[in-house]
Amino acid sequence: MTLQRGPGDQDDVPSPQRRVFRSGTLLIIGFGIFLLVGWVFYRQTMPPAWLYDFSEAVALHASPDPSPPEPEDIRQVSPPVQVDDPYICLENVIDLDWDHLFVVTSGQDLRTHPALSQSVWLDQPLSHYVDLMARDERYQLLVLVNANTVLDAQLYFTFWGDLSPIARTEGFSRSEAVFTAASLNGLYIVSPALEVPVGTCS
């Protein structure tokens, strides 16, 4: 007995062209997923804008190094652009609704910090930052707080700058957060500003 194929039977057999199309479609979808995951990871590892603005303000307002080290490559031959104003007014630099700034060095224990141990940590728990700070003595933590709630906390490495002079346990309110910086041996050192003229940050 011979079976006869109907007019639509040929469509049930995948052709080589269809198999190529399907594998090409999967390749494009897979590549798209790869790009999406890469972009999400990249966004997570990018420093937030406020941390970049803080670092830029430190570099712009820092007093020049009296005996700078010899440049290691061509990018260091030209001196960085600086401004005459030595005061870093953080309320004008960080465009977030914060009321206190805290700096924590690796030598301080977040678990016993008078303010931060009592604050509400929304993004990550306090224990996350305790473990993070214990990994490397070069870590420093910048914490922005509003009404006892942590808005953001970011690492600031010691090879970017020394923040230990402003790592006081009571932190700085918006009006108190006025700093100066000095470049010394290729390192920025940030300190509280003394005798700030009236109207400096207005």
N, CA, C and O atoms as a DFTB+ gen file, in Angstrom:
808 C
 N C O
     1  1       0.857      -1.187       0.000
     2  2       0.000       0.000       0.000
     3  2       0.885       1.227       0.000
     4  3       1.818       1.327       0.797
     5  1       0.601       2.143      -0.875
     6  2       1.416       3.349      -0.998
     7  2       0.666       4.531      -0.422
     8  3      -0.473       4.820      -0.790
     9  1       1.366       5.228       0.527
    10  2       0.749       6.425       1.121
    11  2       1.020       7.613       0.228
    12  3       2.137       7.802      -0.252
    13  1       0.028       8.384       0.016
    14  2       0.175       9.589      -0.792
    15  2       0.269      10.803       0.116
    16  3      -0.486      10.932       1.079
    17  1       1.173      11.662      -0.190
    18  2       1.359      12.897       0.583
    19  2       0.338      13.928       0.173
    20  3       0.070      14.129      -1.012
    21  1      -0.213      14.560       1.141
    22  2      -1.161      15.635       0.858
    23  2      -0.429      16.917       0.522
    24  3       0.792      16.996       0.659
    25  1      -1.168      17.915       0.084
    26  2      -0.536      19.180      -0.310
    27  2       0.210      19.866       0.835
    28  3       1.183      20.578       0.587
    29  1      -0.231      19.664       2.101
    30  2       0.408      20.372       3.227
    31  2       1.433      19.568       3.963
    32  3       2.055      20.054       4.907
    33  1       1.627      18.270       3.516
    34  2       2.555      17.420       4.265
    35  2       3.985      17.904       4.198
    36  3       4.738      17.689       5.148
    37  1       4.385      18.532       3.145
    38  2       5.771      18.980       2.983
    39  2       6.148      20.052       3.995
    40  3       7.319      20.201       4.346
    41  1       5.137      20.810       4.467
    42  2       5.413      21.879       5.438
    43  2       5.804      21.323       6.800
    44  3       6.416      22.025       7.605
    45  1       5.449      20.048       7.067
    46  2       5.776      19.476       8.371
    47  2       7.242      19.084       8.480
    48  3       7.733      18.820       9.577
    49  1       7.931      19.043       7.377
    50  2       9.349      18.664       7.375
    51  2      10.195      19.937       7.372
    52  3      10.146      20.706       6.412
    53  1      10.982      20.174       8.452
    54  2      11.781      21.402       8.487
    55  2      12.834      21.403       7.390
    56  3      13.584      20.440       7.226
    57  1      12.876      22.465       6.667
    58  2      13.858      22.597       5.601
    59  2      15.174      23.102       6.172
    60  3      15.183      23.699       7.248
    61  1      16.287      22.876       5.479
    62  2      17.583      23.406       5.954
    63  2      17.552      24.915       6.138
    64  3      18.200      25.454       7.036
    65  1      16.783      25.602       5.270
    66  2      16.726      27.064       5.390
    67  2      16.061      27.475       6.698
    68  3      16.483      28.442       7.333
    69  1      15.007      26.736       7.111
    70  2      14.340      27.067       8.369
    71  2      15.250      26.838       9.559
    72  3      15.273      27.637      10.495
    73  1      16.015      25.727       9.522
    74  2      16.918      25.445      10.639
    75  2      17.967      26.545      10.784
    76  3      18.299      26.938      11.902
    77  1      18.484      27.038       9.677
    78  2      19.455      28.134       9.720
    79  2      18.808      29.381      10.307
    80  3      19.411      30.098      11.105
    81  1      17.560      29.626       9.891
    82  2      16.874      30.828      10.396
    83  2      16.657      30.735      11.900
    84  3      16.837      31.706      12.634
    85  1      16.264      29.535      12.342
    86  2      16.015      29.382      13.772
    87  2      17.297      29.548      14.586
    88  3      17.285      30.217      15.619
    89  1      18.388      28.957      14.143
    90  2      19.647      29.088      14.872
    91  2      20.155      30.532      14.830
    92  3      20.747      31.008      15.799
    93  1      19.926      31.233      13.710
    94  2      20.306      32.644      13.624
    95  2      19.499      33.506      14.560
    96  3      20.017      34.453      15.153
    97  1      18.206      33.173      14.694
    98  2      17.345      33.920      15.621
    99  2      17.806      33.719      17.061
   100  3      17.873      34.673      17.836
   101  1      18.122      32.476      17.415
   102  2      18.615      32.199      18.764
   103  2      19.925      32.921      19.034
   104  3      20.165      33.397      20.144
   105  1      20.764      32.998      18.022
   106  2      22.040      33.700      18.192
   107  2      21.820      35.178      18.470
   108  3      22.478      35.757      19.335
   109  1      20.897      35.787      17.740
   110  2      20.615      37.215      17.939
   111  2      20.008      37.449      19.316
   112  3      20.383      38.394      20.011
   113  1      19.056      36.576      19.717
   114  2      18.435      36.713      21.041
   115  2      19.478      36.542      22.140
   116  3      19.503      37.304      23.107
   117  1      20.340      35.533      21.984
   118  2      21.383      35.313      22.976
   119  2      22.346      36.477      23.080
   120  3      22.768      36.846      24.176
   121  1      22.692      37.055      21.944
   122  2      23.590      38.211      21.942
   123  2      22.926      39.413      22.606
   124  3      23.577      40.183      23.311
   125  1      21.614      39.565      22.371
   126  2      20.880      40.660      23.012
   127  2      20.843      40.510      24.519
   128  3      21.004      41.487      25.251
   129  1      20.629      39.274      24.988
   130  2      20.624      39.021      26.433
   131  2      22.005      39.288      27.026
   132  3      22.125      39.849      28.115
   133  1      23.044      38.880      26.297
   134  2      24.418      39.131      26.750
   135  2      24.677      40.627      26.903
   136  3      25.269      41.052      27.896
   137  1      24.241      41.428      25.935
   138  2      24.427      42.880      26.011
   139  2      23.651      43.475      27.175
   140  3      24.151      44.362      27.867
   141  1      22.425      42.991      27.396
   142  2      21.605      43.512      28.483
   143  2      22.229      43.215      29.834
   144  3      22.302      44.095      30.691
   145  1      22.681      41.975      30.033
   146  2      23.325      41.612      31.299
   147  2      24.610      42.417      31.496
   148  3      24.900      42.872      32.602
   149  1      25.375      42.590      30.421
   150  2      26.606      43.386      30.511
   151  2      26.333      44.828      30.875
   152  3      27.073      45.425      31.657
   153  1      25.271      45.396      30.311
   154  2      24.925      46.789      30.616
   155  2      24.482      46.941      32.067
   156  3      24.857      47.907      32.731
   157  1      23.683      45.991      32.565
   158  2      23.242      46.048      33.959
   159  2      24.441      45.963      34.895
   160  3      24.533      46.710      35.870
   161  1      25.368      45.037      34.588
   162  2      26.571      44.902      35.417
   163  2      27.413      46.163      35.364
   164  3      27.949      46.600      36.382
   165  1      27.531      46.748      34.180
   166  2      28.318      47.971      34.016
   167  2      27.709      49.116      34.816
   168  3      28.424      49.886      35.457
   169  1      26.371      49.223      34.772
   170  2      25.711      50.290      35.519
   171  2      25.919      50.137      37.017
   172  3      26.046      51.122      37.744
   173  1      25.953      48.869      37.473
   174  2      26.134      48.625      38.903
   175  2      27.542      48.955      39.367
   176  3      27.739      49.350      40.516
   177  1      28.526      48.797      38.485
   178  2      29.908      49.063      38.873
   179  2      30.312      50.516      38.634
   180  3      31.371      50.940      39.098
   181  1      29.491      51.286      37.921
   182  2      29.799      52.701      37.704
   183  2      29.605      53.480      38.993
   184  3      28.604      53.273      39.681
   185  1      30.521      54.363      39.343
   186  2      30.295      55.201      40.526
   187  2      29.138      56.154      40.283
   188  3      28.968      56.640      39.165
   189  1      28.335      56.435      41.307
   190  2      27.224      57.368      41.113
   191  2      27.732      58.769      40.830
   192  3      28.890      59.084      41.103
   193  1      26.870      59.607      40.286
   194  2      27.265      60.962      39.878
   195  2      27.770      61.768      41.063
   196  3      28.725      62.531      40.923
   197  1      27.149      61.615      42.226
   198  2      27.548      62.445      43.369
   199  2      28.974      62.115      43.829
   200  3      29.701      63.000      44.279
   201  1      29.369      60.847      43.717
   202  2      30.735      60.476      44.111
   203  2      31.742      61.052      43.121
   204  3      32.813      61.515      43.513
   205  1      31.395      61.020      41.852
   206  2      32.251      61.625      40.829
   207  2      32.368      63.130      41.065
   208  3      33.460      63.690      40.969
   209  1      31.242      63.787      41.375
   210  2      31.264      65.234      41.613
   211  2      32.110      65.579      42.838
   212  3      32.829      66.579      42.841
   213  1      32.021      64.749      43.876
   214  2      32.836      64.974      45.068
   215  2      34.319      64.861      44.733
   216  3      35.112      65.719      45.121
   217  1      34.692      63.813      44.019
   218  2      36.097      63.608      43.646
   219  2      36.603      64.748      42.770
   220  3      37.735      65.204      42.929
   221  1      35.765      65.205      41.851
   222  2      36.157      66.299      40.969
   223  2      36.355      67.590      41.759
   224  3      37.297      68.340      41.500
   225  1      35.462      67.852      42.730
   226  2      35.582      69.064      43.547
   227  2      36.865      69.047      44.368
   228  3      37.523      70.076      44.522
   229  1      37.220      67.871      44.896
   230  2      38.463      67.751      45.661
   231  2      39.659      68.088      44.772
   232  3      40.554      68.826      45.184
   233  1      39.672      67.546      43.557
   234  2      40.791      67.782      42.643
   235  2      40.873      69.247      42.217
   236  3      41.968      69.795      42.087
   237  1      39.722      69.880      41.999
   238  2      39.709      71.264      41.519
   239  2      40.135      72.262      42.590
   240  3      40.805      73.252      42.294
   241  1      39.745      71.998      43.831
   242  2      39.987      72.971      44.908
   243  2      41.258      72.685      45.705
   244  3      41.636      73.488      46.559
   245  1      41.909      71.589      45.453
   246  2      43.082      71.222      46.251
   247  2      44.243      72.169      45.996
   248  3      44.501      72.569      44.861
   249  1      44.925      72.515      47.052
   250  2      46.138      73.311      46.896
   251  2      47.206      72.444      46.247
   252  3      47.270      71.245      46.516
   253  1      48.052      73.033      45.391
   254  2      49.032      72.228      44.650
   255  2      50.093      71.631      45.557
   256  3      50.404      72.169      46.619
   257  1      50.632      70.526      45.122
   258  2      51.699      69.845      45.839
   259  2      52.964      70.697      45.768
   260  3      53.401      71.042      44.670
   261  1      53.570      71.049      46.917
   262  2      54.788      71.878      46.878
   263  2      55.974      71.163      46.238
   264  3      56.859      71.803      45.670
   265  1      55.987      69.845      46.332
   266  2      57.076      69.082      45.695
   267  2      56.463      67.862      45.007
   268  3      56.560      66.742      45.509
   269  1      55.829      68.090      43.849
   270  2      55.134      66.987      43.180
   271  2      56.098      65.925      42.690
   272  3      57.229      66.232      42.313
   273  1      55.651      64.663      42.692
   274  2      56.514      63.591      42.165
   275  2      56.675      63.720      40.655
   276  3      55.864      64.356      39.982
   277  1      57.720      63.117      40.145
   278  2      57.952      63.142      38.707
   279  2      56.808      62.420      37.993
   280  3      56.351      61.372      38.452
   281  1      56.341      62.985      36.859
   282  2      55.239      62.334      36.130
   283  2      55.644      60.948      35.631
   284  3      56.764      60.733      35.168
   285  1      54.696      60.016      35.739
   286  2      54.951      58.651      35.301
   287  2      54.601      58.433      33.844
   288  3      55.136      57.523      33.212
   289  1      53.708      59.256      33.293
   290  2      53.396      59.154      31.870
   291  2      53.015      60.533      31.347
   292  3      52.967      61.495      32.114
   293  1      52.747      60.638      30.059
   294  2      52.530      61.919      29.385
   295  2      51.289      62.632      29.891
   296  3      51.207      63.857      29.812
   297  1      50.305      61.870      30.418
   298  2      49.067      62.499      30.887
   299  2      49.287      63.348      32.128
   300  3      48.466      64.213      32.433
   301  1      50.386      63.117      32.854
   302  2      50.649      63.839      34.084
   303  2      51.576      65.034      33.890
   304  3      51.898      65.728      34.855
   305  1      52.009      65.283      32.652
   306  2      52.936      66.389      32.409
   307  2      52.240      67.723      32.612
   308  3      52.795      68.610      33.260
   309  1      51.028      67.888      32.069
   310  2      50.275      69.135      32.226
   311  2      49.597      69.143      33.581
   312  3      48.952      68.160      33.944
   313  1      49.722      70.223      34.343
   314  2      49.075      70.279      35.659
   315  2      47.563      70.290      35.514
   316  3      47.052      70.825      34.530
   317  1      46.819      69.707      36.479
   318  2      45.360      69.716      36.398
   319  2      44.806      71.127      36.535
   320  3      45.432      71.999      37.139
   321  1      43.634      71.338      35.971
   322  2      42.963      72.629      36.091
   323  2      42.504      72.811      37.535
   324  3      41.905      71.908      38.119
   325  1      42.782      73.965      38.101
   326  2      42.379      74.236      39.477
   327  2      41.692      75.589      39.543
   328  3      41.831      76.416      38.641
   329  1      40.946      75.806      40.626
   330  2      40.261      77.075      40.839
   331  2      40.906      77.786      42.016
   332  3      41.562      77.165      42.851
   333  1      40.711      79.094      42.070
   334  2      41.323      79.877      43.140
   335  2      40.624      79.669      44.482
   336  3      41.244      79.817      45.536
   337  1      39.331      79.326      44.445
   338  2      38.547      79.139      45.666
   339  2      38.967      77.838      46.355
   340  3      38.844      76.769      45.756
   341  1      39.457      77.899      47.593
   342  2      39.916      76.664      48.245
   343  2      38.799      75.872      48.926
   344  3      39.041      74.763      49.401
   345  1      37.588      76.414      48.983
   346  2      36.531      75.811      49.785
   347  2      35.656      74.864      48.961
   348  3      35.165      75.212      47.888
   349  1      35.483      73.669      49.494
   350  2      34.605      72.666      48.887
   351  2      33.300      72.679      49.677
   352  3      33.237      72.138      50.780
   353  1      32.274      73.285      49.127
   354  2      30.962      73.367      49.782
   355  2      30.135      72.166      49.331
   356  3      29.614      72.145      48.216
   357  1      30.018      71.178      50.196
   358  2      29.407      69.926      49.772
   359  2      27.923      70.066      49.434
   360  3      27.403      69.312      48.611
   361  1      27.241      71.022      50.058
   362  2      25.825      71.188      49.722
   363  2      25.645      71.679      48.295
   364  3      24.574      71.508      47.713
   365  1      26.681      72.290      47.723
   366  2      26.629      72.722      46.330
   367  2      27.190      71.666      45.373
   368  3      27.019      71.767      44.158
   369  1      27.855      70.662      45.927
   370  2      28.507      69.646      45.099
   371  2      27.624      68.414      44.927
   372  3      27.480      67.899      43.818
   373  1      27.037      67.943      46.023
   374  2      26.249      66.713      45.988
   375  2      24.776      67.068      45.831
   376  3      24.160      67.639      46.731
   377  1      24.232      66.726      44.691
   378  2      22.860      67.098      44.347
   379  2      21.875      66.012      44.786
   380  3      21.166      65.424      43.969
   381  1      21.850      65.765      46.094
   382  2      20.891      64.834      46.685
   383  2      20.306      65.476      47.934
   384  3      20.866      66.429      48.475
   385  1      19.188      64.951      48.381
   386  2      18.514      65.523      49.547
   387  2      19.056      64.889      50.830
   388  3      18.359      64.125      51.498
   389  1      20.301      65.213      51.163
   390  2      20.937      64.663      52.360
   391  2      21.003      65.733      53.439
   392  3      21.023      66.929      53.147
   393  1      21.038      65.288      54.683
   394  2      21.197      66.256      55.772
   395  2      22.470      66.014      56.585
   396  3      22.890      66.886      57.345
   397  1      23.085      64.844      56.432
   398  2      24.352      64.565      57.111
   399  2      25.258      63.705      56.228
   400  3      24.800      62.824      55.500
   401  1      26.539      63.987      56.317
   402  2      27.563      63.184      55.653
   403  2      28.436      62.550      56.731
   404  3      28.861      63.207      57.681
   405  1      28.689      61.263      56.557
   406  2      29.591      60.548      57.456
   407  2      30.705      59.907      56.639
   408  3      30.479      59.391      55.544
   409  1      31.893      59.952      57.189
   410  2      33.046      59.269      56.598
   411  2      33.524      58.231      57.602
   412  3      33.736      58.536      58.776
   413  1      33.689      57.005      57.127
   414  2      34.137      55.908      57.985
   415  2      35.407      55.327      57.384
   416  3      35.431      54.959      56.210
   417  1      36.457      55.244      58.182
   418  2      37.703      54.639      57.722
   419  2      37.731      53.168      58.111
   420  3      36.882      52.697      58.868
   421  1      38.719      52.446      57.584
   422  2      38.797      51.013      57.861
   423  2      39.084      50.740      59.333
   424  3      38.805      49.645      59.823
   425  1      39.633      51.715      60.041
   426  2      39.924      51.526      61.456
   427  2      38.723      51.705      62.365
   428  3      38.794      51.403      63.556
   429  1      37.611      52.196      61.811
   430  2      36.408      52.390      62.607
   431  2      35.455      51.209      62.424
   432  3      35.429      50.572      61.371
   433  1      34.688      50.935      63.450
   434  2      33.752      49.815      63.412
   435  2      32.342      50.348      63.193
   436  3      31.797      51.050      64.045
   437  1      31.756      50.014      62.052
   438  2      30.400      50.470      61.746
   439  2      29.379      49.948      62.751
   440  3      28.377      50.607      63.028
   441  1      29.637      48.768      63.292
   442  2      28.671      48.159      64.212
   443  2      28.499      48.966      65.496
   444  3      27.457      48.890      66.147
   445  1      29.524      49.738      65.858
   446  2      29.446      50.543      67.086
   447  2      29.395      52.033      66.786
   448  3      29.525      52.851      67.697
   449  1      29.206      52.397      65.516
   450  2      29.149      53.812      65.158
   451  2      27.903      54.434      65.795
   452  3      26.804      53.909      65.621
   453  1      28.054      55.545      66.531
   454  2      26.919      56.114      67.263
   455  2      25.706      56.451      66.402
   456  3      24.569      56.266      66.836
   457  1      25.937      56.943      65.186
   458  2      24.820      57.348      64.327
   459  2      24.462      56.267      63.315
   460  3      23.294      55.901      63.185
   461  1      25.446      55.760      62.606
   462  2      25.165      54.849      61.493
   463  2      24.666      53.486      61.952
   464  3      23.925      52.826      61.224
   465  1      25.057      53.055      63.141
   466  2      24.558      51.770      63.641
   467  2      23.074      51.852      63.986
   468  3      22.398      50.828      64.088
   469  1      22.565      53.082      64.166
   470  2      21.150      53.286      64.480
   471  2      20.343      53.734      63.256
   472  3      19.128      53.911      63.343
   473  1      21.010      53.916      62.133
   474  2      20.325      54.401      60.931
   475  2      19.614      53.256      60.212
   476  3      19.896      52.079      60.438
   477  1      18.687      53.641      59.343
   478  2      17.971      52.670      58.511
   479  2      18.720      52.537      57.188
   480  3      18.868      53.514      56.453
   481  1      19.189      51.332      56.887
   482  2      19.940      51.054      55.662
   483  2      18.991      50.378      54.686
   484  3      18.600      49.231      54.900
   485  1      18.622      51.063      53.632
   486  2      17.610      50.554      52.711
   487  2      18.197      49.670      51.613
   488  3      17.720      48.557      51.390
   489  1      19.215      50.153      50.938
   490  2      19.753      49.445      49.773
   491  2      20.445      48.147      50.172
   492  3      20.160      47.088      49.612
   493  1      21.339      48.226      51.123
   494  2      22.071      47.069      51.634
   495  2      22.055      47.137      53.160
   496  3      22.049      48.232      53.724
   497  1      22.050      45.988      53.837
   498  2      22.071      46.027      55.305
   499  2      23.422      46.510      55.826
   500  3      24.423      46.492      55.110
   501  1      23.430      46.934      57.060
   502  2      24.663      47.401      57.691
   503  2      25.741      46.326      57.649
   504  3      26.916      46.636      57.450
   505  1      25.352      45.062      57.835
   506  2      26.326      43.971      57.847
   507  2      27.078      43.859      56.523
   508  3      28.237      43.444      56.504
   509  1      26.432      44.227      55.417
   510  2      27.093      44.196      54.109
   511  2      28.306      45.118      54.103
   512  3      29.373      44.742      53.617
   513  1      28.145      46.318      54.642
   514  2      29.237      47.285      54.652
   515  2      30.272      46.949      55.718
   516  3      31.452      47.257      55.552
   517  1      29.845      46.325      56.806
   518  2      30.806      45.862      57.813
   519  2      31.761      44.850      57.191
   520  3      32.975      44.951      57.365
   521  1      31.215      43.876      56.465
   522  2      32.047      42.871      55.790
   523  2      32.914      43.510      54.717
   524  3      34.078      43.146      54.550
   525  1      32.341      44.466      53.989
   526  2      33.071      45.127      52.907
   527  2      34.277      45.884      53.445
   528  3      35.370      45.797      52.885
   529  1      34.084      46.617      54.519
   530  2      35.164      47.417      55.080
   531  2      36.266      46.556      55.685
   532  3      37.413      46.990      55.784
   533  1      35.920      45.340      56.089
   534  2      36.914      44.458      56.707
   535  2      37.843      43.822      55.679
   536  3      38.863      43.241      56.051
   537  1      37.509      43.920      54.393
   538  2      38.294      43.240      53.356
   539  2      39.606      43.939      53.032
   540  3      40.578      43.284      52.658
   541  1      39.646      45.259      53.169
   542  2      40.830      45.990      52.714
   543  2      40.989      47.252      53.553
   544  3      40.042      48.024      53.706
   545  1      42.174      47.460      54.092
   546  2      42.416      48.628      54.934
   547  2      42.444      49.928      54.135
   548  3      42.449      51.013      54.717
   549  1      42.463      49.824      52.797
   550  2      42.443      51.033      51.959
   551  2      41.029      51.560      51.756
   552  3      40.846      52.633      51.181
   553  1      40.029      50.821      52.221
   554  2      38.647      51.250      52.023
   555  2      38.270      52.372      52.981
   556  3      38.604      52.342      54.165
   557  1      37.574      53.352      52.446
   558  2      36.920      54.388      53.232
   559  2      35.477      54.435      52.740
   560  3      35.208      54.163      51.570
   561  1      34.561      54.775      53.620
   562  2      33.148      54.760      53.253
   563  2      32.554      56.149      53.413
   564  3      32.652      56.761      54.477
   565  1      31.938      56.639      52.345
   566  2      31.183      57.894      52.377
   567  2      29.711      57.547      52.491
   568  3      29.192      56.780      51.679
   569  1      29.028      58.102      53.492
   570  2      27.626      57.763      53.738
   571  2      26.798      59.047      53.775
   572  3      27.085      59.968      54.539
   573  1      25.768      59.086      52.935
   574  2      24.829      60.209      52.914
   575  2      23.550      59.791      53.625
   576  3      22.966      58.752      53.315
   577  1      23.122      60.605      54.578
   578  2      21.966      60.269      55.416
   579  2      20.952      61.398      55.353
   580  3      21.317      62.572      55.299
   581  1      19.689      61.037      55.360
   582  2      18.594      62.006      55.469
   583  2      17.568      61.468      56.459
   584  3      16.993      60.399      56.256
   585  1      17.348      62.220      57.527
   586  2      16.373      61.838      58.559
   587  2      16.621      60.411      59.066
   588  3      15.696      59.605      59.171
   589  1      17.871      60.125      59.372
   590  2      18.291      58.842      59.932
   591  2      18.145      57.671      58.960
   592  3      18.189      56.512      59.372
   593  1      17.973      57.972      57.670
   594  2      17.894      56.936      56.644
   595  2      19.060      57.108      55.677
   596  3      19.300      58.208      55.180
   597  1      19.777      56.029      55.413
   598  2      20.932      56.083      54.524
   599  2      20.454      56.189      53.080
   600  3      19.798      55.282      52.567
   601  1      20.787      57.304      52.429
   602  2      20.444      57.494      51.019
   603  2      21.381      56.709      50.118
   604  3      20.947      56.075      49.156
   605  1      22.664      56.755      50.434
   606  2      23.652      56.029      49.633
   607  2      24.938      55.926      50.439
   608  3      25.238      56.770      51.284
   609  1      25.682      54.879      50.155
   610  2      26.994      54.669      50.776
   611  2      27.922      54.122      49.706
   612  3      27.589      53.161      49.012
   613  1      29.094      54.745      49.579
   614  2      30.024      54.372      48.523
   615  2      31.447      54.312      49.066
   616  3      31.838      55.087      49.939
   617  1      32.204      53.367      48.523
   618  2      33.610      53.265      48.897
   619  2      34.418      54.392      48.267
   620  3      34.153      54.812      47.141
   621  1      35.399      54.869      49.009
   622  2      36.331      55.876      48.511
   623  2      37.714      55.394      48.918
   624  3      38.050      55.383      50.102
   625  1      38.509      54.999      47.945
   626  2      39.781      54.350      48.239
   627  2      40.848      55.359      48.685
   628  3      40.843      56.521      48.277
   629  1      41.753      54.879      49.526
   630  2      42.791      55.768      50.045
   631  2      43.741      56.232      48.952
   632  3      44.371      57.281      49.095
   633  1      43.862      55.473      47.857
   634  2      44.740      55.943      46.781
   635  2      44.059      57.030      45.945
   636  3      44.714      57.649      45.106
   637  1      42.766      57.276      46.151
   638  2      42.098      58.448      45.557
   639  2      42.316      59.678      46.432
   640  3      42.471      60.791      45.929
   641  1      42.326      59.465      47.740
   642  2      42.488      60.575      48.671
   643  2      42.318      60.100      50.099
   644  3      41.671      59.085      50.356
   645  1      42.902      60.840      51.024
   646  2      42.831      60.509      52.447
   647  2      41.695      61.314      53.076
   648  3      41.759      62.541      53.137
   649  1      40.657      60.622      53.543
   650  2      39.503      61.279      54.157
   651  2      39.518      61.163      55.683
   652  3      38.573      61.587      56.347
   653  1      40.576      60.596      56.230
   654  2      40.606      60.390      57.678
   655  2      40.458      61.681      58.488
   656  3      39.885      61.629      59.576
   657  1      40.954      62.867      58.007
   658  2      40.745      64.086      58.791
   659  2      39.267      64.492      58.939
   660  3      38.930      65.268      59.834
   661  1      38.386      63.974      58.068
   662  2      36.957      64.337      58.180
   663  2      36.120      63.138      58.635
   664  3      34.900      63.131      58.474
   665  1      36.777      62.133      59.201
   666  2      36.067      60.939      59.659
   667  2      35.687      61.075      61.128
   668  3      36.099      60.270      61.963
   669  1      34.901      62.094      61.432
   670  2      34.461      62.260      62.818
   671  2      33.115      61.555      63.014
   672  3      32.299      61.503      62.093
   673  1      32.891      61.023      64.191
   674  2      31.733      60.162      64.438
   675  2      30.405      60.906      64.330
   676  3      29.391      60.307      63.971
   677  1      30.399      62.206      64.636
   678  2      29.135      62.967      64.560
   679  2      28.808      63.408      63.146
   680  3      27.727      63.943      62.897
   681  1      29.722      63.191      62.224
   682  2      29.483      63.557      60.840
   683  2      29.434      65.059      60.624
   684  3      29.857      65.842      61.474
   685  1      28.907      65.445      59.461
   686  2      28.795      66.856      59.095
   687  2      27.391      67.128      58.568
   688  3      26.886      66.405      57.709
   689  1      26.771      68.176      59.092
   690  2      25.498      68.620      58.526
   691  2      25.783      69.355      57.221
   692  3      26.943      69.584      56.880
   693  1      24.732      69.727      56.488
   694  2      24.935      70.429      55.217
   695  2      25.707      71.731      55.417
   696  3      26.591      72.066      54.629
   697  1      25.365      72.456      56.471
   698  2      26.028      73.739      56.696
   699  2      27.462      73.562      57.198
   700  3      28.297      74.445      57.003
   701  1      27.752      72.440      57.838
   702  2      29.100      72.191      58.366
   703  2      30.031      71.569      57.331
   704  3      31.252      71.639      57.470
   705  1      29.468      70.969      56.308
   706  2      30.263      70.197      55.353
   707  2      30.977      71.106      54.356
   708  3      30.642      71.151      53.173
   709  1      31.973      71.830      54.870
   710  2      32.822      72.695      54.048
   711  2      34.257      72.225      54.277
   712  3      34.736      72.202      55.411
   713  1      34.924      71.856      53.213
   714  2      36.235      71.235      53.341
   715  2      37.272      71.962      52.496
   716  3      36.947      72.750      51.608
   717  1      38.518      71.671      52.802
   718  2      39.632      72.070      51.946
   719  2      40.420      70.812      51.610
   720  3      40.280      69.784      52.273
   721  1      41.231      70.900      50.596
   722  2      42.029      69.744      50.192
   723  2      43.434      70.216      49.830
   724  3      43.638      71.346      49.387
   725  1      44.371      69.339      50.027
   726  2      45.763      69.614      49.657
   727  2      46.326      68.400      48.955
   728  3      46.022      67.260      49.309
   729  1      47.141      68.654      47.966
   730  2      47.805      67.570      47.253
   731  2      49.204      67.403      47.837
   732  3      49.989      68.351      47.867
   733  1      49.506      66.206      48.296
   734  2      50.793      65.956      48.937
   735  2      51.285      64.571      48.524
   736  3      50.632      63.563      48.792
   737  1      52.446      64.537      47.868
   738  2      53.041      63.281      47.405
   739  2      52.084      62.481      46.523
   740  3      52.007      61.255      46.609
   741  1      51.365      63.200      45.683
   742  2      50.466      62.547      44.750
   743  2      49.154      62.080      45.347
   744  3      48.411      61.330      44.713
   745  1      48.862      62.523      46.579
   746  2      47.644      62.095      47.267
   747  2      46.867      63.316      47.751
   748  3      47.453      64.254      48.292
   749  1      45.548      63.303      47.556
   750  2      44.702      64.382      48.071
   751  2      44.362      64.106      49.531
   752  3      43.976      62.994      49.891
   753  1      44.509      65.130      50.364
   754  2      44.147      65.030      51.772
   755  2      43.034      66.036      52.030
   756  3      43.222      67.238      51.845
   757  1      41.878      65.544      52.457
   758  2      40.692      66.382      52.660
   759  2      40.539      66.668      54.149
   760  3      40.588      65.760      54.979
   761  1      40.352      67.949      54.472
   762  2      40.258      68.372      55.872
   763  2      39.077      69.317      56.055
   764  3      38.615      69.926      55.089
   765  1      38.579      69.447      57.298
   766  2      37.532      70.443      57.557
   767  2      38.076      71.841      57.323
   768  3      39.211      72.137      57.697
   769  1      37.283      72.697      56.711
   770  2      37.705      74.077      56.483
   771  2      37.605      74.862      57.787
   772  3      36.644      74.706      58.540
   773  1      38.588      75.696      58.045
   774  2      38.618      76.502      59.270
   775  2      38.355      77.965      58.930
   776  3      38.843      78.472      57.920
   777  1      37.589      78.633      59.771
   778  2      37.313      80.062      59.621
   779  2      36.805      80.374      58.205
   780  3      37.381      81.184      57.479
   781  1      35.714      79.704      57.846
   782  2      35.118      79.914      56.522
   783  2      34.439      81.281      56.483
   784  3      33.601      81.567      57.338
   785  1      34.777      82.134      55.513
   786  2      34.150      83.456      55.410
   787  2      32.635      83.332      55.220
   788  3      32.152      82.404      54.571
   789  1      31.910      84.270      55.788
   790  2      30.458      84.278      55.676
   791  2      30.052      84.409      54.202
   792  3      30.618      85.213      53.462
   793  1      29.079      83.622      53.797
   794  2      28.590      83.681      52.416
   795  2      29.391      82.872      51.440
   796  3      29.137      82.937      50.237
   797  1      30.372      82.096      51.922
   798  2      31.216      81.324      51.006
   799  2      30.399      80.331      50.183
   800  3      30.640      80.180      48.985
   801  1      29.455      79.667      50.796
   802  2      28.710      78.605      50.113
   803  2      27.350      79.049      49.610
   804  3      26.559      78.217      49.166
   805  1      27.061      80.330      49.669
   806  2      25.744      80.797      49.223
   807  2      25.727      81.002      47.719
   808  3      24.701      81.393      47.161
